[in-house]
C-alpha cells in the first residue's frame, strides 16, 4: 500500500539527496510549519493553512516500523509459468543464501522472461519479506520516484511535508539502512551506475535486479543468466495459453515455437494474437512466415504485460527496437554486425569473421562487447552467436524502425555474402588444411543460401555455391552438392554469361555431382557440353579444357565405354605432361584416371603399374595422409584384388581403413566405403561360401 503522491519535483530533483544523518531525517524538519496567505503578485493568492502533525511525524527513519505486508508489486502474472523450476531454485538460493551486500542480477535477451521470473519470485516470498518493493530501474528518476513511493508507504505523514522526491528517496534509503527483512526488485536496470547510489550504502535486506545488460555487474551484483525455454516447455506454454481443446495442432505449435525461437514474450504475443483474432495456428504460422515484420509488432489490444505494462508497448519488435536504438547510438558498427550476421545460422560464428567488417579490430571488439552487454549476442573468446528470433527481426525490413530500413537490410545481405566469400578456404578438393574451416562454416553457408532468393544471387553467392558443392561432394552430401552446383551455374550464367569460364567450371562441378550420385545419364550431356564449350572458348590446351576432358573420360569408364575412356585418358595425360609438366596435381590425377581405364579394359599389369606410380607420386606431392593419397591406395588395392593378388590387396585395404578412420573420422562416407571394400577383399581371400 502507498500514500498519495508527493509534491512535484523542483528542477534537478531526480538525483538522490545526500543521505541524512539527522535524528529525524530531512522530511521531519517541515512538520508543523505555519504558512499564511501568500500573494502571487497578480492578484491571486494561495491559501496555505497551518498543518499540525502529530509527534509520530517527527520519528527518525530507524524508529518507523513498516506496516504489515507492505508491497507495490504489480498484479500477479499469468499462471502460465512453465519450466522455470531450476531457474527459480537458482534464484532462490542466490537471493536467500548470498550476503545482503551481494545482490543477484538476472540478465538475458529482451523478452526472455526476466521480469516475469522476478515477479513470480517476489510474489512467492511476500510472507518472508516486508516490505517487498518493485522499482522500475530504467532511469535514475524512475528509481528515485519508486523509492519516494516506498517512503510514503513507510511513513504515512511524510507525504504531507514539503520534501522533494529526492529527499523522500533519501529518507527511504535511511530507513532501509536501519532495518532488515525487506526485498527490493530493480526491474530492467539499464546501468549498474544508476543502482550504486542506492545499493552501495545498504548492508541489510535483499535486492534482486533484472537487466538486459550482461556485463558491468562484477563489483555490484552476482550475474545469473536466463535463457530461452526448452522446446517442449515452449510448446507446453503455447498449449496452455491458447487453451485449444483440439490437440491436432500440436505439430503446428511446435513449428510456431521453433519459428519464435522459444522466446517467452514472443510465445505470449503469438498466443494473444491467435486468441484475439480467433485464427487457427496454421493461419498464424503462415502470416508469421510471410509477414514477419508485421507479426513481430502485432499484439492483442489491452493485454497487460508481465509487470503491468500495456502489451501494445511490449512486443518483440518494440523492445528490440529500443535496444537497437541505444546500441547503434553508441556504436553504428554494432548494428551493422547484427544485420549482417542475421543471415548466418544460430550456431556459433567464428569471431574473426566480424573483423572483416572494419579495419580497426578495437572498434570491432567494442561493438561485439556492446552487443553482448545488451544480450543481443552470446560472445566467447573465439565465437559469437545470435538467437534465432534476433536473427529474424534483424534481417526483416520495417519502415517503423530506422535501424531496419529496406536499404539497410539489402546492404546487410550483400555484406554477409561478401564476408562468407572472403572467409572460405582454398580448393575444397586438394586443400585438406581448410576442411576444418569448411565444416565450421557449413551451417552458416546453408543458412545464408536458404535465406537469399536465388534471383538475388550475386557473384559472391555464386562463388559460395560453387565451392561448397565441391566440398560437399567430398563429404558425401551429394543431394545438397547437386542443388548448389545447379544454383551456381544459373547465377554465373546470369551474371557473367554462358561462356564465361566461371559458368563452365560450375557446370563441370554440377556434372561431377550427378556422376557422384550415380546419375550418369544426367552427367553425360553436361560433360559433353563442357568439353565442347571449353575447346571453343578457351582452346584445346587450356587447363580447364583438359580438366573437362578428364571428367568426361572418367564418366566413360563408369559407363563401361572403356575404349573411349582409354583413348581420352591417354591423350589427356600426354597433354598435361606437355603443358603443365609431369608433377602438376592435374597430371597426377590424369595418370590415376588412365590407370583406372586400363583396369576397366582388363589390362591389369599396366593398371597395377600406373596405380603404384600414382600412389608414390601422390604421397610425395600431397603427403602420406592426404585423402587423395588414401584414394590412390584404395584404387591400387582394388586393382590388386582384381588381379588376384589378394594378400597385398587385403593388407592395403586394412591400411586405407585405418588411415581414413584416423584422418576423416569414423563416420565419414569414405570410411564406410573402405570398410565395405575390405570386407569384400577378405571374403575373396577366404574363398567361395564365406561370410
Secondary structure, 3 states (H helix, E strand, C coil): CCCCCCCCCCCCCCCCCCCCCCCCCHHHHHCCCCCCEEECCCCCEEECCCCCCCHHHHCCHHHCCCCCCCECCCCCCCCCCCCCHHHHHHHHHHHHHCCCCCEEEEECCCCCCHHHHHHHHHHHCCCCCCCEEEEECCCHHHHHHHHHHHHHHHCCCHHHCCCCHHHHHHHHHHHHHHCCCCEEEEECCCCHHHHHHHHCCCCCCEEEEEECCCCCCCCCEEEEECCCCCHHHHHHHHHHHHCCCCHHHHHHHHHHHHHCCCCHHHHHHHHHHHHHHCCCHHHHHHHHHHCHHHHHHCCCCCCECCCCCEHHHCCHHHHHHHHHHHHHHHCHHHHHHHHHHCCCCCCCEEHHHHHHHCCCHHHHHHHHHHHHHCCCCEECCCEEECCHHHHHHHCCCCCCCHHHCHHHHHHHHHHHHHHHHHHCCCCCCCCHHHHHHHHHHHHHHHHHHHHCCHHHCCHHHHHHHHHHHHHHHHHCCHHHHHHHHHHHHHHHHHHCCCCCHHHHHHHHHHHHHHHHCCCHHHHHHHHHHHHHHHHHHCCCCCHHHHHHHHHHHHHHHHCCCHHHHHHHHHHHHHHHHHHCCCCCHHHHHHHHHHHHHHHHCCCHHHHHHHHHHHHHHHHHHHCCCCHHHHHHHHHHHHHHHHCCCHHHHHHHHHHHHHHHHHHHCCCCHHHHHHHHHHHHHHHHHHCCCCC
